[in-house]
Each structure stands twice: as structure tokens, then as C-alpha cells.
Amino acid sequence: MALPGNLQPLRVLAASLALSMLLSACAAQRGGAGVAFAPAPGPGPAAPVEVAVLAFNDFHGNLEPPRQSVGMPDGQGGTAQVPAGGAAWLATALDALRARHPLSLTVAAGDLISASPLASSLFLDEPSIEVLSRLGLDYAAVGNHEFDRGTRELQRMQAGGCEKLTAREPCQLERFAGARFRYLAASTLTASGTPLFPASAIRTFGSGAAQVKIGVIGLTLRGTPMLVNPAGIAEVTFADEADTINAEVPKLKAQGADAIVVLIHQGGKQTGAPDPNGCTGLAGEIEPILARLAAGVDLVVSGHTHADYICEMPTADPARPVLLTSAGLYGKELTEITLSIDPAAHRVITRHARNLIVQSQAFTSARGPVALSPLVPGYAPRADIAAYVQRYVDASKAYATRPVGKLSGPADRGEAPAGSTGGPLAHLIADAQLAATRSAGAQIAFMNPYGVRAALVPAADGTITFGDLYLVQPFGNALVTETLSGAEIKAALEQGFDAVGPEQVLAPSAGLVYRYDRRQPVGSRIVAITLNGKPLDSTASYRVTTNGFLALGGDGFTVFKAGRGQVTGPSDIEAFEALFRSKTMIDVPGDARTIDAGG
């Protein structure tokens, strides 16, 4: 039967295919001689997969713009100050970066909560956890401040619920659902030796031949017990950072991780003019950790020092430096990191990072107005985050807007390069603590500079509100008055210069003056101390007041733990408010109480 004309070509094609198959079979029988047919080309090697890691650290519950700036080169040899921060602005910046990067991971390096402004801390930082979840955070390392209210309250931050574990009521405005991001705590070990939270996690991107996996390890600094109330962490221990990371890397590699990212709440600081993307003279406690890292870690996102930097740092393998980043603090900056990963070779080919300033609202600082800058893009606040934050701001206003007194002018906290002194504000706080504890026999008070969290800037008429005070001192530490000898006081001051941790020049109350000289050996850098114009007697006893954090040896000032006859007084914020209520106008201290004898 003849085929229709339009099917005749098919018959020709079928015959041709049959002949080809016959020739091929014959060739195979003759050992491959005859007509050869090239195999169909297979798929080529998969192209590198680019994944963006979007990172920040030390958010500290700053839901609103913190009225602080970020310094950056102005392009003319000077420094520009850019107003930055605020959760709604951070949300918009993250959204913009995700629009540019189809594959992305959002991470944080600890201290997301506690030491927070009133709108967050009044509500046990529940709104901050909710906001960070809405921002799309994926993983966060625990920081030391995550333990400020104890391990059980931190576990509630992850799991949610309304169990009352502190003096303040939970779930005041809504039921707390817990974090929708995952805390990681590789080095925080329970009595059984297992981590308090997972040590690490793996996230898969892409599919098929273009699939890559990123392993994430999260941990905090080993020195956390020196930085928090010991009672809250009695059931956990903190392991060595480098040992912990090195033990976790092969586990992630065995699970197929093509890249390893470490989130660690430890860091360093660079020197020189402010540069968010610089790495000038970087030094700090992160260095010895990195120097001991075994091969396999590609990126370290760091925090704790509240500094910003982008660095290539050496590790135990000289041929494999690691990329180190930090984004300052309070959500004022965001690090955009791109990892280009070869899915066939299972390794990172290239990596790049830059810190972006989250420019938000102009404000007035202790040094004057800080205007919006044309040097960097501005962001609009994301409406849903702004509305959520405003709900908690409104709920806290009864506390925040209550006037407490008047201040003669702005009091700064020792801006760079004097950030380790606490500035006039730390002296004012010490004066308040001395006045509040004279009934316990106090003769001297000391304030730790890094406990001063913001400058104190009055309104045009000098008015200071409770919210202003709370920005400065959000910890709620009880004051402790104890007896120390003159020799012990000197030893405590020496610990601020002992090269163990960041330098801190303890701020004394009025009447005590000391001179220090960094050229002298460690342990001999305090060269003179006077109290009310007379040399401090090393053998005499003095009543000394500090906040409870210092009294427990916080910030490395372990001498204070040896105090005798301890009396617990009011909280630091109560003492500060009482000072403002004691006079019509409080003057900013202008006297020199700590003097650099070495120039």
C-alpha cells in the first residue's frame, strides 16, 4: 500500500535510520572498524554559582535610628559622618540587596538583643526578635549579651512562649512566638557536653549540577563568663573558639559543604581614619583565633568590638587566608559578601565584601547636627517594619518621654580616639553613683567606659528625659559598695591597661585623679593616684562603688571581686535619675580626672 505523498519523506528517513543501525552493528562486530559515529555532546561543566551572604552584628535592639553616625572617607582627605540605622531602614537595604542577588543568606554575629533602647528592653527584647525574623534573618551566632538574662530566657527567645523568667513581664503586647531564625552556639556547652543550640547548619542553593551547599558555624567568645552575670550561665561552659571551629569544619565537609562560613562574636579594630571598608592596623582578640584555623573556612563574620572592617587574614595555612568582616553596630551598616562557588570542584573560587552604610535620618549629636550625606545612598523605611516598631515605641512613651531634669549641655562618651575613657559622661555617671551610695559609706565610684552606650544630648531648653538616660545605661545593674585597700584600687586601675582585652580607662567620681603612662611595664602603668588632693594610701581601706557587672569582675576587672563588706544599692538608672532630680541644672563635668602622663 502506497503512503500518502506527505508521508513519503518519513519512509525515506526510516530506511536511512535502518541502514545506519545495520552499518553500526556490523562495525561493532568487526572490532570497531568501518563507519564511526561521534557520541552526542554531553552537558558542559556547570558555571560557578554566586551566593550572597548579607551580614550584620551587635544590633542590640536598636529598633529606631540610634541617633548615631558612621564615619567614612569624604574623598577629599577628610571624614564624613553619615546618619544611619533603624530596623525599617535596614529592612529596605536588605530587600535591595536580595533583589540584586537571587541566591542569598542573611546572617548575624551576635549581640542582637540586650543593652537595648527602651522600646525593646521594656518588653524583654521580644519586639527585636520579631523584627529580625521579619527582616529575613536566617542564622545568628549567640553573643555575650544574649546571656544577660540567663540561658533559660535565651532559650525562650528561640522557642517563644510567655514563661516569666525575669523580673519583667513577658508578652505584654502580644504572645511571643520566638525567633524564626536559628541561633547557633557551637562553643556553648551544657553539662552533657552538647551545644546549647545547634553548632552549625547547612543551606543548599541551586539544583542539579549547579547545586552548592554552604555550611554555617556559629559561636560566641570564650570570655563570655567575664561579661555577664555568672548566676545566669551556671549550667553552661564556653569552649575554645578555634578548637570548636576546627572540629566542626570536617563534619560540614562530610555533609557536602562547598563553602564554610563562621559567625563569631569576637573581633578586632582597625586604626587610623574611619573607613568601613578598611583594614588598617587591625588588631584584637580575633587574631589568635584566626591564626589557628585549619583549612576549610572561607569567611568569618565577626562582631563584639562594635567596629567595621573588611580584611584578608592569615590562618594556620599560609596559602589559605580567610575573609574577615564586621559591620559596626546597631544596624548602621550591612555587609554584602559574594561567594562564587565551583559546584564541580566543591570550593569557593572568588569572594568579595563591602560594608554598606544604612543611611536613615538626620539627627543632632553631642557635637552638633549630622545631616544626610550625598556620598552614599539613602533608604526609605519599610512600611510594615516601621508600623510594627512604632507600636512598641508608643507603648514605651510613658517611660521614655518623662522629664527627669536638665543638663547644661551635651555630654559625650569619649568619641574616637578617646573611646576608652567614657568622656565627661562616664564621669557624670560615676558622680551619680557616688551620690546614690554615700549612705553605704561610699568615698569613690568608678564607671566602666564601655558601659556607656550613647551620648547624653539635652533638648534645646536643657531637658533630659528618662528615655535619654536609658539610652546611656540600658543594663539595669544594681550598684554595689564594697571595701578595697588603696593597693587593690591601684591594681583594679592597672587592669584597664593590662593588654588583656580592650583598654579601658576607668572613669572615677569627682575628687579622685589618677595618672597613667603606657610606656611603663604592664602592672606599673598607674603612676599616681590622689583622692581629694592627697595621695591614695596603699594600706588604707576605702569604700568603693561600682555597678554590679564590675563588682563581679566584668570587663576583666577581677580585682573588684575581692571587695569586702558588700552592700547592694539602687540600680544604675535609678542613681542617674536621682542625680538629675537633685538639682535644677546639672553641669557637665569639665575637670581632668584621668591624665595620660605619657603624652
Phi, psi and omega in degrees: 000128183283141176280150175303155184303324183285352177255358180301318179300327180295322179295321178296318180295320180295318178296319180297317180296321180296318179297319180298317180296321180295315180297321181295317180295319179296319180298319181297321180292336181264022176078023174097357177286163177102214185285129179254143178237124180290136177295152178297138182298133177275176180293141178286174179299142181294141178291155176303146179256126180260125178238132177266134172252117181255122194227149171209177184200160173054050179291324175050041173062025181277078181292321177266162173305131189278006183058045176225164183237170173242129178276141179210158177299138181267004179083357181235024179087001180243194182237134174255144176254125184246121178292135189208163173105172183112130187299321182292327177285321177299322179299317180294319178297317178297317179299320181295320179290321179294330177293332179274339185236101180302329178247119182209159179224132181249127188224164178216150187250040168094168184056048176282334183231173181071162192051043190255156172297167190302318185297339177259311188290329177301335184247030175058028178065013176302316180296329178292318178298318180294317180296316180297326175294317180292333177289348178090024176298137180261307183223147177218135170286149171285144173249178179295324182288341174298340181263006184302326180257014176096163184291325181293321178291325176296320177296327175294325177301324179282312190271336183088185181105173187238026177293131182276113183240000180225179179291336182268149182284132173279168171054045183289325182253335182197161176291133184274121186273345183089170184287135173266001167260168184252121170286141175240138186213064187300326186260359179265107191251137176279179182300332180278355181089001179266151180296147178300319172235170179308145180284328186203175178206161176235136176239132181260138179233142179077190181206165177058223180291343181259024180269136176227156179234136177245124175267139182236126175247135179232138179197164178248177183286149181294333182279012180308321180301337177280349190248353182226168178296120183302330182298330183280348183235024185299332185267004180231159173234165185237115186276168178300136186292309183295317179300319181296314181296312183298329178285332185275330184303309181298331177296318179290322178297321179295336178270006175095015181294128177270338179218148180239126177245131177251130172253114184228133178272073174199154185195200180215191176216146174264167182248171177087195183295147181301132177206104183303336182250019181265175177210039185285120175056035183301131177213153179156180186285354174286334186301307181296335176291312180296322182297339181258002182290132174283170181298150174124335180274128181260327187216136173238117175263119190242177181197209173081317184274355179063023181255164175240143179188159172226118188222150163259120188240145178289152176234191178296336177256107183302335182278352183230076174293163182243146176278126182242131181226158170204142187246040174068236183200168171062019181071020179281340179222161181218128180266126175258114182240130177245127177249121174261118190243131175275112185288339179277318180276349178058049179207162177279128180271310179223159177210140181220152179211150173208146175266127177256133177277129180271079183293132186230272187235142172294155180203175176248122181262181177296342181253005178123185183294144173239106185272163173299146185251137175281357185284337180226159179295152171260156179238146173270147179290138178286128193300316185292322178291318179300319180293319179296314179299318183299327179301318180281327175298315179298320181293335182265356188297327180302326175278314191291323187266002181289119179293140179241345181162196182228149181236141187292341180179180179295142176241114181269167186254022180084071179290163181308140006270012183258030185293343182270005183257339184082348177061190179303331183293319178297323177294321178296319178296316178300320178298318179297319182288325175295314181298324184283347185235016177298331178294340176266009178090010185300134175246336184218147171226147178233142175238133177280124186304322183284356172273358177265110195265345181200158175290158179251108186242114181284164172292175183303328180268009179091357185293136174243133179257167176299324178298323176298315180296322183291327175299326181284316185228085183269009191274329183069032179285136173286147177275143181234126176251131185215168180261130176226150174281164176301323179295322179291324177298315177299317180298322178295317178296323179299328182295342174287347183234024189270008179066013174255102185082179182296147176294139174222121177268096183308132182270120182268162173286167182301139179106334177256128179231134175223152180246140179230153182220107183292348179285343181278161179297154175303133183097349180228027185270346173271110189260346178196140175223131174232148175234118183054040175086356181245145179301139177293131182275118185296336183262349182279160178258142181226148175267123188236135178250134171222171170286161184300330178297313178293321181300334178269008179090016181298155182059020177085005179272068188290342180301326182297339178292342182273002182299149182243156177062046185291136175234125179272132182245205180290174177284162180300320181290325177295319179294321181294316178295320180299324178299316181291331180278350183279342183219158177294321180220130177262130179271142175288126181303136179237003183276152179272114182249335175237124189236127178279101183284349180264008179087000000 
